[in-house]
Structures are given as C-alpha cells and as structure tokens.
Amino acid sequence: MKPGNPKVPPEWSDHADCRAVLQVLDRIGDKWTVMVVGALSEGPMRFNAIMRTVDGVSHRMLTITLRGLEADGLVKRTAYATIPPKVEYELTMLGRSLIDPLTALAGWARRNRPAMAAARAQFEAARAKVDEA
C-alpha cells in the first residue's frame, strides 16, 4: 500500500491499527464463531440446540467458542436455577452489531466465489505448465 493513495484508508498504513484489526478478525473470523453468531441471531438458544443447528461442531469446540464469545462480550450466558439446570446463550448488543457485517461478508463471498475459483484454476494451470518445463 502506497502512502497517500486515496483509495486506501489512512489507518491501514498504521501497523498498530492493523494488528488490532487482526486480533478482532481472529476472534470473529473463524468458522465456528461465524456459525454460532448466525445461530444465535435468531434469539436465545440452549447449548444442545446450538449443537444441532451448527452442523459438525463438536461439544468441545462449541464450549470453547461460546466461552471465547462470552469473554469478548459478544455472547451472554444465563444460567437458571431450575432442576435440571437450564443455561441459555444469546448475543449481546455488541454481538448483534456483528450480524450486518457478517451478512455483508457472506454476500460478498457468494458473489465472488465463482471468480475466485476460476482465478485459482487458472493459477494452478499456469503453475502446472511451469512445473512441467
């Protein structure tokens, strides 16, 4: 990125700011976080309901993901003093504010995935020719 490029936000050339953004992307950009936020966007859910909704997540990964989201203030865990105990998870206001950006990113991914797949195929074909030579 060239300094002074009008298309590049000035904060992108600030390495400390980029590191801060990367820390947030590490939290919200993993597969299970995106899927859990998507599941909870419909409203509060119990652990087993989240497990059924988030296809393929293990008990351990869901526990780790929910704890991380709770620690970062994106999910609220509410335990009810009932027999048997009942625990619900729901997005906080901060967590709900993540829905629109994730929806926009999902739309971008759907629109651009074919172009990316074509570019990858073209790249790999060119690479194969170089490797043959």
N, CA, C and O atoms as CSV, one atom per row, in Angstrom:
chain,resi,resn,atom,element,x,y,z
A,1,MET,N,N,0.838,-1.182,0.000
A,1,MET,CA,C,0.000,0.000,0.000
A,1,MET,C,C,0.880,1.241,0.000
A,1,MET,O,O,1.764,1.400,0.842
A,2,LYS,N,N,0.623,2.097,-0.944
A,2,LYS,CA,C,1.410,3.307,-1.066
A,2,LYS,C,C,0.805,4.395,-0.191
A,2,LYS,O,O,-0.410,4.597,-0.201
A,3,PRO,N,N,1.661,5.109,0.581
A,3,PRO,CA,C,1.145,6.225,1.370
A,3,PRO,C,C,0.507,7.261,0.453
A,3,PRO,O,O,1.014,7.523,-0.637
A,4,GLY,N,N,-0.573,7.836,0.880
A,4,GLY,CA,C,-1.230,8.875,0.121
A,4,GLY,C,C,-2.199,8.364,-0.928
A,4,GLY,O,O,-2.830,9.173,-1.608
A,5,ASN,N,N,-2.343,7.070,-1.088
A,5,ASN,CA,C,-3.290,6.507,-2.040
A,5,ASN,C,C,-4.700,6.827,-1.533
A,5,ASN,O,O,-5.061,6.396,-0.438
A,6,PRO,N,N,-5.507,7.574,-2.301
A,6,PRO,CA,C,-6.825,7.987,-1.812
A,6,PRO,C,C,-7.797,6.826,-1.608
A,6,PRO,O,O,-8.787,6.981,-0.893
A,7,LYS,N,N,-7.536,5.656,-2.224
A,7,LYS,CA,C,-8.435,4.519,-2.069
A,7,LYS,C,C,-8.132,3.709,-0.811
A,7,LYS,O,O,-8.930,2.861,-0.410
A,8,VAL,N,N,-6.994,3.965,-0.196
A,8,VAL,CA,C,-6.585,3.220,0.986
A,8,VAL,C,C,-6.819,4.093,2.212
A,8,VAL,O,O,-6.256,5.183,2.313
A,9,PRO,N,N,-7.645,3.626,3.145
A,9,PRO,CA,C,-7.859,4.423,4.366
A,9,PRO,C,C,-6.533,4.661,5.083
A,9,PRO,O,O,-5.703,3.754,5.147
A,10,PRO,N,N,-6.315,5.861,5.625
A,10,PRO,CA,C,-5.028,6.187,6.251
A,10,PRO,C,C,-4.661,5.236,7.392
A,10,PRO,O,O,-3.481,4.963,7.611
A,11,GLU,N,N,-5.659,4.732,8.117
A,11,GLU,CA,C,-5.361,3.849,9.249
A,11,GLU,C,C,-4.780,2.504,8.810
A,11,GLU,O,O,-4.200,1.793,9.631
A,12,TRP,N,N,-4.923,2.141,7.535
A,12,TRP,CA,C,-4.381,0.863,7.064
A,12,TRP,C,C,-2.863,0.875,7.014
A,12,TRP,O,O,-2.239,-0.186,7.005
A,13,SER,N,N,-2.260,2.052,6.982
A,13,SER,CA,C,-0.802,2.121,6.976
A,13,SER,C,C,-0.249,2.159,8.394
A,13,SER,O,O,0.967,2.148,8.583
A,14,ASP,N,N,-1.116,2.204,9.381
A,14,ASP,CA,C,-0.713,2.184,10.792
A,14,ASP,C,C,-0.643,0.734,11.251
A,14,ASP,O,O,-1.673,0.075,11.393
A,15,HIS,N,N,0.569,0.236,11.484
A,15,HIS,CA,C,0.756,-1.178,11.822
A,15,HIS,C,C,0.069,-1.562,13.130
A,15,HIS,O,O,-0.431,-2.680,13.255
A,16,ALA,N,N,0.038,-0.668,14.092
A,16,ALA,CA,C,-0.631,-0.973,15.364
A,16,ALA,C,C,-2.124,-1.147,15.131
A,16,ALA,O,O,-2.750,-2.032,15.715
A,17,ASP,N,N,-2.696,-0.304,14.276
A,17,ASP,CA,C,-4.121,-0.417,13.967
A,17,ASP,C,C,-4.399,-1.715,13.216
A,17,ASP,O,O,-5.400,-2.381,13.479
A,18,CYS,N,N,-3.531,-2.076,12.293
A,18,CYS,CA,C,-3.697,-3.325,11.550
A,18,CYS,C,C,-3.637,-4.528,12.497
A,18,CYS,O,O,-4.422,-5.465,12.352
A,19,ARG,N,N,-2.725,-4.509,13.452
A,19,ARG,CA,C,-2.641,-5.610,14.420
A,19,ARG,C,C,-3.915,-5.710,15.254
A,19,ARG,O,O,-4.392,-6.809,15.541
A,20,ALA,N,N,-4.462,-4.561,15.640
A,20,ALA,CA,C,-5.706,-4.561,16.411
A,20,ALA,C,C,-6.842,-5.162,15.586
A,20,ALA,O,O,-7.643,-5.940,16.104
A,21,VAL,N,N,-6.910,-4.806,14.317
A,21,VAL,CA,C,-7.939,-5.361,13.429
A,21,VAL,C,C,-7.740,-6.862,13.294
A,21,VAL,O,O,-8.710,-7.620,13.325
A,22,LEU,N,N,-6.500,-7.298,13.144
A,22,LEU,CA,C,-6.225,-8.734,13.013
A,22,LEU,C,C,-6.644,-9.504,14.260
A,22,LEU,O,O,-7.131,-10.630,14.152
A,23,GLN,N,N,-6.466,-8.921,15.432
A,23,GLN,CA,C,-6.908,-9.589,16.664
A,23,GLN,C,C,-8.417,-9.792,16.654
A,23,GLN,O,O,-8.905,-10.854,17.039
A,24,VAL,N,N,-9.150,-8.787,16.218
A,24,VAL,CA,C,-10.606,-8.908,16.149
A,24,VAL,C,C,-10.989,-9.929,15.082
A,24,VAL,O,O,-11.881,-10.747,15.306
A,25,LEU,N,N,-10.333,-9.894,13.935
A,25,LEU,CA,C,-10.640,-10.854,12.871
A,25,LEU,C,C,-10.342,-12.285,13.312
A,25,LEU,O,O,-11.055,-13.212,12.928
A,26,ASP,N,N,-9.299,-12.472,14.113
A,26,ASP,CA,C,-9.021,-13.807,14.656
A,26,ASP,C,C,-10.200,-14.308,15.486
A,26,ASP,O,O,-10.529,-15.493,15.439
A,27,ARG,N,N,-10.832,-13.425,16.238
A,27,ARG,CA,C,-11.953,-13.812,17.097
A,27,ARG,C,C,-13.198,-14.085,16.275
A,27,ARG,O,O,-13.864,-15.102,16.469
A,28,ILE,N,N,-13.513,-13.184,15.361
A,28,ILE,CA,C,-14.807,-13.304,14.670
A,28,ILE,C,C,-14.725,-14.034,13.344
A,28,ILE,O,O,-15.758,-14.371,12.765
A,29,GLY,N,N,-13.516,-14.289,12.845
A,29,GLY,CA,C,-13.384,-14.845,11.516
A,29,GLY,C,C,-13.294,-16.357,11.441
A,29,GLY,O,O,-13.232,-16.916,10.346
A,30,ASP,N,N,-13.288,-17.027,12.579
A,30,ASP,CA,C,-13.178,-18.476,12.481
A,30,ASP,C,C,-14.539,-19.096,12.182
A,30,ASP,O,O,-15.590,-18.520,12.462
A,31,LYS,N,N,-14.477,-20.276,11.611
A,31,LYS,CA,C,-15.664,-20.987,11.137
A,31,LYS,C,C,-16.748,-21.109,12.203
A,31,LYS,O,O,-17.909,-20.792,11.943
A,32,TRP,N,N,-16.385,-21.560,13.386
A,32,TRP,CA,C,-17.396,-21.837,14.417
A,32,TRP,C,C,-18.006,-20.553,14.958
A,32,TRP,O,O,-19.200,-20.519,15.255
A,33,THR,N,N,-17.217,-19.502,15.092
A,33,THR,CA,C,-17.768,-18.237,15.576
A,33,THR,C,C,-18.826,-17.715,14.625
A,33,THR,O,O,-19.904,-17.304,15.055
A,34,VAL,N,N,-18.529,-17.729,13.342
A,34,VAL,CA,C,-19.493,-17.237,12.345
A,34,VAL,C,C,-20.781,-18.050,12.430
A,34,VAL,O,O,-21.878,-17.492,12.397
A,35,MET,N,N,-20.642,-19.367,12.538
A,35,MET,CA,C,-21.833,-20.217,12.567
A,35,MET,C,C,-22.625,-20.060,13.867
A,35,MET,O,O,-23.856,-20.092,13.846
A,36,VAL,N,N,-21.939,-19.892,14.987
A,36,VAL,CA,C,-22.634,-19.701,16.267
A,36,VAL,C,C,-23.348,-18.351,16.278
A,36,VAL,O,O,-24.496,-18.261,16.714
A,37,VAL,N,N,-22.685,-17.313,15.808
A,37,VAL,CA,C,-23.341,-15.998,15.736
A,37,VAL,C,C,-24.564,-16.081,14.829
A,37,VAL,O,O,-25.607,-15.504,15.136
A,38,GLY,N,N,-24.441,-16.793,13.721
A,38,GLY,CA,C,-25.588,-16.976,12.835
A,38,GLY,C,C,-26.731,-17.688,13.529
A,38,GLY,O,O,-27.889,-17.296,13.383
A,39,ALA,N,N,-26.419,-18.729,14.282
A,39,ALA,CA,C,-27.463,-19.466,15.005
A,39,ALA,C,C,-28.118,-18.580,16.052
A,39,ALA,O,O,-29.342,-18.571,16.185
A,40,LEU,N,N,-27.308,-17.838,16.795
A,40,LEU,CA,C,-27.849,-17.000,17.873
A,40,LEU,C,C,-28.525,-15.734,17.357
A,40,LEU,O,O,-29.193,-15.034,18.118
A,41,SER,N,N,-28.356,-15.436,16.071
A,41,SER,CA,C,-29.012,-14.244,15.525
A,41,SER,C,C,-30.532,-14.391,15.545
A,41,SER,O,O,-31.259,-13.401,15.464
A,42,GLU,N,N,-31.006,-15.638,15.653
A,42,GLU,CA,C,-32.445,-15.896,15.722
A,42,GLU,C,C,-33.006,-15.693,17.124
A,42,GLU,O,O,-34.222,-15.621,17.304
A,43,GLY,N,N,-32.116,-15.600,18.123
A,43,GLY,CA,C,-32.561,-15.408,19.505
A,43,GLY,C,C,-31.849,-16.366,20.442
A,43,GLY,O,O,-31.022,-17.166,20.005
A,44,PRO,N,N,-32.170,-16.290,21.743
A,44,PRO,CA,C,-31.504,-17.138,22.737
A,44,PRO,C,C,-31.687,-18.623,22.434
A,44,PRO,O,O,-32.734,-19.053,21.951
A,45,MET,N,N,-30.640,-19.392,22.729
A,45,MET,CA,C,-30.683,-20.838,22.490
A,45,MET,C,C,-29.948,-21.554,23.612
A,45,MET,O,O,-29.040,-21.009,24.239
A,46,ARG,N,N,-30.363,-22.776,23.842
A,46,ARG,CA,C,-29.652,-23.643,24.770
A,46,ARG,C,C,-28.508,-24.326,24.030
A,46,ARG,O,O,-28.489,-24.388,22.800
A,47,PHE,N,N,-27.553,-24.836,24.810
A,47,PHE,CA,C,-26.345,-25.439,24.255
A,47,PHE,C,C,-26.667,-26.514,23.219
A,47,PHE,O,O,-26.145,-26.474,22.104
A,48,ASN,N,N,-27.518,-27.471,23.575
A,48,ASN,CA,C,-27.815,-28.577,22.659
A,48,ASN,C,C,-28.532,-28.103,21.391
A,48,ASN,O,O,-28.353,-28.689,20.323
A,49,ALA,N,N,-29.333,-27.061,21.504
A,49,ALA,CA,C,-29.995,-26.509,20.322
A,49,ALA,C,C,-28.955,-25.886,19.382
A,49,ALA,O,O,-29.059,-26.005,18.161
A,50,ILE,N,N,-27.956,-25.223,19.967
A,50,ILE,CA,C,-26.876,-24.657,19.141
A,50,ILE,C,C,-26.117,-25.787,18.457
A,50,ILE,O,O,-25.787,-25.691,17.275
A,51,MET,N,N,-25.837,-26.865,19.205
A,51,MET,CA,C,-25.118,-28.004,18.623
A,51,MET,C,C,-25.873,-28.599,17.443
A,51,MET,O,O,-25.266,-28.965,16.437
A,52,ARG,N,N,-27.188,-28.697,17.560
A,52,ARG,CA,C,-27.987,-29.245,16.456
A,52,ARG,C,C,-28.000,-28.296,15.259
A,52,ARG,O,O,-28.039,-28.738,14.111
A,53,THR,N,N,-27.966,-27.000,15.530
A,53,THR,CA,C,-28.026,-26.003,14.461
A,53,THR,C,C,-26.689,-25.864,13.733
A,53,THR,O,O,-26.653,-25.734,12.509
A,54,VAL,N,N,-25.601,-25.893,14.486
A,54,VAL,CA,C,-24.265,-25.708,13.913
A,54,VAL,C,C,-23.717,-27.080,13.523
A,54,VAL,O,O,-23.087,-27.768,14.326
A,55,ASP,N,N,-23.966,-27.449,12.304
A,55,ASP,CA,C,-23.617,-28.774,11.797
A,55,ASP,C,C,-22.113,-29.030,11.875
A,55,ASP,O,O,-21.311,-28.243,11.372
A,56,GLY,N,N,-21.744,-30.141,12.513
A,56,GLY,CA,C,-20.354,-30.571,12.538
A,56,GLY,C,C,-19.533,-30.101,13.720
A,56,GLY,O,O,-18.408,-30.566,13.901
A,57,VAL,N,N,-20.054,-29.198,14.530
A,57,VAL,CA,C,-19.275,-28.714,15.672
A,57,VAL,C,C,-19.262,-29.771,16.770
A,57,VAL,O,O,-20.287,-30.387,17.064
A,58,SER,N,N,-18.101,-29.974,17.368
A,58,SER,CA,C,-18.003,-30.920,18.476
A,58,SER,C,C,-18.415,-30.212,19.764
A,58,SER,O,O,-18.444,-28.983,19.832
A,59,HIS,N,N,-18.729,-31.003,20.771
A,59,HIS,CA,C,-19.091,-30.458,22.083
A,59,HIS,C,C,-17.971,-29.557,22.592
A,59,HIS,O,O,-18.217,-28.458,23.089
A,60,ARG,N,N,-16.746,-30.038,22.459
A,60,ARG,CA,C,-15.578,-29.288,22.952
A,60,ARG,C,C,-15.411,-27.965,22.205
A,60,ARG,O,O,-15.199,-26.927,22.832
A,61,MET,N,N,-15.506,-27.989,20.861
A,61,MET,CA,C,-15.327,-26.757,20.081
A,61,MET,C,C,-16.436,-25.758,20.346
A,61,MET,O,O,-16.192,-24.551,20.375
A,62,LEU,N,N,-17.660,-26.251,20.541
A,62,LEU,CA,C,-18.753,-25.335,20.842
A,62,LEU,C,C,-18.526,-24.690,22.207
A,62,LEU,O,O,-18.750,-23.492,22.374
A,63,THR,N,N,-18.088,-25.475,23.172
A,63,THR,CA,C,-17.797,-24.934,24.509
A,63,THR,C,C,-16.716,-23.863,24.422
A,63,THR,O,O,-16.862,-22.784,24.995
A,64,ILE,N,N,-15.635,-24.156,23.708
A,64,ILE,CA,C,-14.531,-23.194,23.562
A,64,ILE,C,C,-15.004,-21.934,22.850
A,64,ILE,O,O,-14.667,-20.822,23.255
A,65,THR,N,N,-15.780,-22.112,21.793
A,65,THR,CA,C,-16.272,-20.967,21.021
A,65,THR,C,C,-17.190,-20.088,21.863
A,65,THR,O,O,-17.049,-18.865,21.871
A,66,LEU,N,N,-18.128,-20.707,22.567
A,66,LEU,CA,C,-19.051,-19.929,23.401
A,66,LEU,C,C,-18.306,-19.196,24.529
A,66,LEU,O,O,-18.622,-18.047,24.836
A,67,ARG,N,N,-17.335,-19.853,25.134
A,67,ARG,CA,C,-16.550,-19.191,26.194
A,67,ARG,C,C,-15.788,-17.995,25.641
A,67,ARG,O,O,-15.741,-16.940,26.274
A,68,GLY,N,N,-15.191,-18.155,24.466
A,68,GLY,CA,C,-14.470,-17.042,23.854
A,68,GLY,C,C,-15.390,-15.886,23.507
A,68,GLY,O,O,-15.055,-14.725,23.738
A,69,LEU,N,N,-16.555,-16.210,22.952
A,69,LEU,CA,C,-17.523,-15.158,22.618
A,69,LEU,C,C,-18.036,-14.458,23.873
A,69,LEU,O,O,-18.258,-13.247,23.872
A,70,GLU,N,N,-18.222,-15.222,24.931
A,70,GLU,CA,C,-18.658,-14.632,26.198
A,70,GLU,C,C,-17.561,-13.731,26.763
A,70,GLU,O,O,-17.837,-12.621,27.218
A,71,ALA,N,N,-16.317,-14.211,26.733
A,71,ALA,CA,C,-15.193,-13.430,27.258
A,71,ALA,C,C,-15.027,-12.113,26.508
A,71,ALA,O,O,-14.646,-11.102,27.099
A,72,ASP,N,N,-15.314,-12.123,25.207
A,72,ASP,CA,C,-15.180,-10.919,24.387
A,72,ASP,C,C,-16.427,-10.045,24.392
A,72,ASP,O,O,-16.482,-9.036,23.689
A,73,GLY,N,N,-17.420,-10.425,25.173
A,73,GLY,CA,C,-18.612,-9.599,25.303
A,73,GLY,C,C,-19.594,-9.719,24.159
A,73,GLY,O,O,-20.477,-8.874,24.015
A,74,LEU,N,N,-19.460,-10.759,23.336
A,74,LEU,CA,C,-20.358,-10.928,22.198
A,74,LEU,C,C,-21.561,-11.809,22.522
A,74,LEU,O,O,-22.601,-11.718,21.870
A,75,VAL,N,N,-21.409,-12.661,23.534
A,75,VAL,CA,C,-22.470,-13.586,23.933
A,75,VAL,C,C,-22.683,-13.473,25.437
A,75,VAL,O,O,-21.739,-13.313,26.211
A,76,LYS,N,N,-23.944,-13.560,25.822
A,76,LYS,CA,C,-24.313,-13.572,27.244
A,76,LYS,C,C,-24.796,-14.975,27.592
A,76,LYS,O,O,-25.628,-15.548,26.888
A,77,ARG,N,N,-24.271,-15.516,28.674
A,77,ARG,CA,C,-24.678,-16.837,29.169
A,77,ARG,C,C,-25.542,-16.615,30.397
A,77,ARG,O,O,-25.126,-15.942,31.340
A,78,THR,N,N,-26.748,-17.182,30.391
A,78,THR,CA,C,-27.657,-17.051,31.520
A,78,THR,C,C,-27.979,-18.441,32.049
A,78,THR,O,O,-28.500,-19.291,31.326
A,79,ALA,N,N,-27.661,-18.660,33.329
A,79,ALA,CA,C,-27.964,-19.935,33.992
A,79,ALA,C,C,-29.177,-19.735,34.885
A,79,ALA,O,O,-29.209,-18.820,35.708
A,80,TYR,N,N,-30.168,-20.591,34.719
A,80,TYR,CA,C,-31.389,-20.520,35.513
A,80,TYR,C,C,-31.323,-21.581,36.615
A,80,TYR,O,O,-30.922,-22.719,36.368
A,81,ALA,N,N,-31.715,-21.204,37.811
A,81,ALA,CA,C,-31.682,-22.113,38.959
A,81,ALA,C,C,-32.922,-23.004,38.940
A,81,ALA,O,O,-33.851,-22.826,39.728
A,82,THR,N,N,-32.910,-23.949,38.033
A,82,THR,CA,C,-34.024,-24.892,37.917
A,82,THR,C,C,-33.460,-26.303,38.020
A,82,THR,O,O,-32.248,-26.507,37.948
A,83,ILE,N,N,-34.337,-27.256,38.188
A,83,ILE,CA,C,-33.939,-28.662,38.193
A,83,ILE,C,C,-34.595,-29.305,36.976
A,83,ILE,O,O,-35.824,-29.323,36.920
A,84,PRO,N,N,-33.877,-29.822,36.018
A,84,PRO,CA,C,-32.424,-29.701,35.869
A,84,PRO,C,C,-32.023,-28.272,35.504
A,84,PRO,O,O,-32.850,-27.485,35.044
A,85,PRO,N,N,-30.740,-27.945,35.714
A,85,PRO,CA,C,-30.291,-26.579,35.395
A,85,PRO,C,C,-30.521,-26.247,33.926
A,85,PRO,O,O,-30.375,-27.106,33.056
A,86,LYS,N,N,-30.875,-25.016,33.661
A,86,LYS,CA,C,-31.113,-24.550,32.294
A,86,LYS,C,C,-30.143,-23.400,32.019
A,86,LYS,O,O,-30.043,-22.460,32.807
A,87,VAL,N,N,-29.434,-23.486,30.898
A,87,VAL,CA,C,-28.494,-22.440,30.502
A,87,VAL,C,C,-28.845,-22.007,29.086
A,87,VAL,O,O,-29.022,-22.836,28.194
A,88,GLU,N,N,-28.941,-20.704,28.898
A,88,GLU,CA,C,-29.204,-20.144,27.574
A,88,GLU,C,C,-28.073,-19.214,27.171
A,88,GLU,O,O,-27.420,-18.587,28.006
A,89,TYR,N,N,-27.867,-19.145,25.873
A,89,TYR,CA,C,-26.875,-18.235,25.303
A,89,TYR,C,C,-27.597,-17.299,24.352
A,89,TYR,O,O,-28.496,-17.707,23.617
A,90,GLU,N,N,-27.185,-16.028,24.379
A,90,GLU,CA,C,-27.762,-15.064,23.445
A,90,GLU,C,C,-26.721,-14.016,23.098
A,90,GLU,O,O,-25.782,-13.776,23.856
A,91,LEU,N,N,-26.901,-13.401,21.949
A,91,LEU,CA,C,-25.991,-12.340,21.541
A,91,LEU,C,C,-26.239,-11.104,22.395
A,91,LEU,O,O,-27.383,-10.767,22.702
A,92,THR,N,N,-25.162,-10.436,22.773
A,92,THR,CA,C,-25.264,-9.136,23.435
A,92,THR,C,C,-25.512,-8.085,22.349
A,92,THR,O,O,-25.576,-8.411,21.164
A,93,MET,N,N,-25.648,-6.846,22.757
A,93,MET,CA,C,-25.788,-5.759,21.764
A,93,MET,C,C,-24.540,-5.720,20.875
A,93,MET,O,O,-24.641,-5.517,19.665
A,94,LEU,N,N,-23.378,-5.912,21.475
A,94,LEU,CA,C,-22.139,-5.945,20.701
A,94,LEU,C,C,-22.162,-7.114,19.716
A,94,LEU,O,O,-21.785,-6.956,18.555
A,95,GLY,N,N,-22.593,-8.263,20.168
A,95,GLY,CA,C,-22.694,-9.429,19.300
A,95,GLY,C,C,-23.692,-9.223,18.174
A,95,GLY,O,O,-23.446,-9.631,17.039
A,96,ARG,N,N,-24.818,-8.590,18.482
A,96,ARG,CA,C,-25.828,-8.324,17.454
A,96,ARG,C,C,-25.297,-7.347,16.401
A,96,ARG,O,O,-25.689,-7.400,15.235
A,97,SER,N,N,-24.402,-6.457,16.829
A,97,SER,CA,C,-23.835,-5.491,15.871
A,97,SER,C,C,-22.932,-6.178,14.851
A,97,SER,O,O,-22.547,-5.566,13.855
A,98,LEU,N,N,-22.596,-7.426,15.090
A,98,LEU,CA,C,-21.757,-8.192,14.176
A,98,LEU,C,C,-22.570,-8.833,13.045
A,98,LEU,O,O,-21.997,-9.239,12.034
A,99,ILE,N,N,-23.879,-8.928,13.200
A,99,ILE,CA,C,-24.719,-9.610,12.210
A,99,ILE,C,C,-24.645,-8.940,10.841
A,99,ILE,O,O,-24.454,-9.625,9.836
A,100,ASP,N,N,-24.791,-7.628,10.779
A,100,ASP,CA,C,-24.769,-6.934,9.481
A,100,ASP,C,C,-23.430,-7.087,8.759
A,100,ASP,O,O,-23.424,-7.403,7.569
A,101,PRO,N,N,-22.287,-6.875,9.437
A,101,PRO,CA,C,-21.015,-7.084,8.722
A,101,PRO,C,C,-20.828,-8.528,8.249
A,101,PRO,O,O,-20.306,-8.754,7.157
A,102,LEU,N,N,-21.248,-9.503,9.054
A,102,LEU,CA,C,-21.121,-10.895,8.630
A,102,LEU,C,C,-22.048,-11.205,7.460
A,102,LEU,O,O,-21.687,-11.975,6.570
A,103,THR,N,N,-23.232,-10.616,7.455
A,103,THR,CA,C,-24.161,-10.793,6.347
A,103,THR,C,C,-23.585,-10.192,5.066
A,103,THR,O,O,-23.682,-10.786,3.992
A,104,ALA,N,N,-22.982,-9.005,5.193
A,104,ALA,CA,C,-22.354,-8.373,4.026
A,104,ALA,C,C,-21.196,-9.221,3.516
A,104,ALA,O,O,-21.044,-9.393,2.307
A,105,LEU,N,N,-20.382,-9.750,4.417
A,105,LEU,CA,C,-19.254,-10.594,4.015
A,105,LEU,C,C,-19.736,-11.880,3.352
A,105,LEU,O,O,-19.147,-12.334,2.371
A,106,ALA,N,N,-20.806,-12.466,3.885
A,106,ALA,CA,C,-21.364,-13.682,3.284
A,106,ALA,C,C,-21.867,-13.395,1.865
A,106,ALA,O,O,-21.661,-14.203,0.960
A,107,GLY,N,N,-22.515,-12.266,1.675
A,107,GLY,CA,C,-22.979,-11.885,0.340
A,107,GLY,C,C,-21.813,-11.686,-0.621
A,107,GLY,O,O,-21.861,-12.127,-1.770
A,108,TRP,N,N,-20.764,-11.020,-0.142
A,108,TRP,CA,C,-19.575,-10.820,-0.968
A,108,TRP,C,C,-18.980,-12.176,-1.352
A,108,TRP,O,O,-18.599,-12.382,-2.505
A,109,ALA,N,N,-18.900,-13.097,-0.391
A,109,ALA,CA,C,-18.331,-14.424,-0.651
A,109,ALA,C,C,-19.153,-15.181,-1.691
A,109,ALA,O,O,-18.594,-15.793,-2.601
A,110,ARG,N,N,-20.482,-15.141,-1.558
A,110,ARG,CA,C,-21.341,-15.827,-2.536
A,110,ARG,C,C,-21.174,-15.238,-3.930
A,110,ARG,O,O,-21.103,-15.975,-4.914
A,111,ARG,N,N,-21.111,-13.911,-4.018
A,111,ARG,CA,C,-20.979,-13.259,-5.328
A,111,ARG,C,C,-19.615,-13.517,-5.964
A,111,ARG,O,O,-19.523,-13.671,-7.182
A,112,ASN,N,N,-18.572,-13.567,-5.169
A,112,ASN,CA,C,-17.214,-13.610,-5.706
A,112,ASN,C,C,-16.555,-14.979,-5.690
A,112,ASN,O,O,-15.460,-15.143,-6.228
A,113,ARG,N,N,-17.196,-15.951,-5.091
A,113,ARG,CA,C,-16.607,-17.292,-5.028
A,113,ARG,C,C,-16.349,-17.878,-6.425
A,113,ARG,O,O,-15.279,-18.443,-6.651
A,114,PRO,N,N,-17.299,-17.760,-7.367
A,114,PRO,CA,C,-17.011,-18.302,-8.711
A,114,PRO,C,C,-15.793,-17.645,-9.365
A,114,PRO,O,O,-14.985,-18.336,-9.986
A,115,ALA,N,N,-15.650,-16.338,-9.237
A,115,ALA,CA,C,-14.496,-15.648,-9.828
A,115,ALA,C,C,-13.203,-16.096,-9.154
A,115,ALA,O,O,-12.180,-16.261,-9.818
A,116,MET,N,N,-13.246,-16.290,-7.856
A,116,MET,CA,C,-12.055,-16.754,-7.136
A,116,MET,C,C,-11.700,-18.183,-7.539
A,116,MET,O,O,-10.524,-18.511,-7.697
A,117,ALA,N,N,-12.710,-19.030,-7.707
A,117,ALA,CA,C,-12.455,-20.415,-8.126
A,117,ALA,C,C,-11.852,-20.442,-9.530
A,117,ALA,O,O,-10.940,-21.224,-9.800
A,118,ALA,N,N,-12.358,-19.593,-10.421
A,118,ALA,CA,C,-11.816,-19.525,-11.778
A,118,ALA,C,C,-10.376,-19.024,-11.762
A,118,ALA,O,O,-9.526,-19.556,-12.475
A,119,ALA,N,N,-10.100,-18.013,-10.959
A,119,ALA,CA,C,-8.737,-17.491,-10.855
A,119,ALA,C,C,-7.791,-18.551,-10.303
A,119,ALA,O,O,-6.659,-18.682,-10.770
A,120,ARG,N,N,-8.254,-19.307,-9.308
A,120,ARG,CA,C,-7.422,-20.362,-8.723
A,120,ARG,C,C,-7.128,-21.446,-9.769
A,120,ARG,O,O,-5.993,-21.912,-9.875
A,121,ALA,N,N,-8.134,-21.841,-10.530
A,121,ALA,CA,C,-7.933,-22.854,-11.570
A,121,ALA,C,C,-6.930,-22.356,-12.608
A,121,ALA,O,O,-6.057,-23.109,-13.040
A,122,GLN,N,N,-7.050,-21.098,-13.005
A,122,GLN,CA,C,-6.130,-20.505,-13.970
A,122,GLN,C,C,-4.714,-20.457,-13.392
A,122,GLN,O,O,-3.749,-20.770,-14.090
A,123,PHE,N,N,-4.590,-20.074,-12.140
A,123,PHE,CA,C,-3.289,-20.016,-11.469
A,123,PHE,C,C,-2.653,-21.404,-11.415
A,123,PHE,O,O,-1.475,-21.566,-11.734
A,124,GLU,N,N,-3.431,-22.393,-11.015
A,124,GLU,CA,C,-2.903,-23.751,-10.891
A,124,GLU,C,C,-2.520,-24.332,-12.246
A,124,GLU,O,O,-1.536,-25.065,-12.344
A,125,ALA,N,N,-3.284,-24.016,-13.294
A,125,ALA,CA,C,-2.951,-24.488,-14.639
A,125,ALA,C,C,-1.624,-23.866,-15.105
A,125,ALA,O,O,-0.774,-24.552,-15.673
A,126,ALA,N,N,-1.461,-22.566,-14.858
A,126,ALA,CA,C,-0.217,-21.892,-15.236
A,126,ALA,C,C,0.949,-22.452,-14.419
A,126,ALA,O,O,2.047,-22.637,-14.945
A,127,ARG,N,N,0.716,-22.713,-13.170
A,127,ARG,CA,C,1.750,-23.265,-12.291
A,127,ARG,C,C,2.160,-24.670,-12.759
A,127,ARG,O,O,3.340,-25.020,-12.732
A,128,ALA,N,N,1.180,-25.464,-13.185
A,128,ALA,CA,C,1.467,-26.810,-13.674
A,128,ALA,C,C,2.345,-26.754,-14.921
A,128,ALA,O,O,3.239,-27.584,-15.087
A,129,LYS,N,N,2.095,-25.774,-15.803
A,129,LYS,CA,C,2.921,-25.616,-17.009
A,129,LYS,C,C,4.356,-25.274,-16.641
A,129,LYS,O,O,5.294,-25.794,-17.245
A,130,VAL,N,N,4.531,-24.412,-15.664
A,130,VAL,CA,C,5.876,-24.023,-15.213
A,130,VAL,C,C,6.585,-25.231,-14.609
A,130,VAL,O,O,7.773,-25.442,-14.853
A,131,ASP,N,N,5.864,-26.019,-13.825
A,131,ASP,CA,C,6.454,-27.200,-13.181
A,131,ASP,C,C,6.863,-28.269,-14.209
A,131,ASP,O,O,7.818,-29.013,-13.987
A,132,GLU,N,N,6.129,-28.339,-15.338
A,132,GLU,CA,C,6.437,-29.307,-16.390
A,132,GLU,C,C,7.724,-28.942,-17.125
A,132,GLU,O,O,8.460,-29.810,-17.593
A,133,ALA,N,N,7.972,-27.648,-17.215
A,133,ALA,CA,C,9.131,-27.164,-18.007
A,133,ALA,C,C,10.449,-27.418,-17.322
A,133,ALA,O,O,11.501,-27.071,-17.859
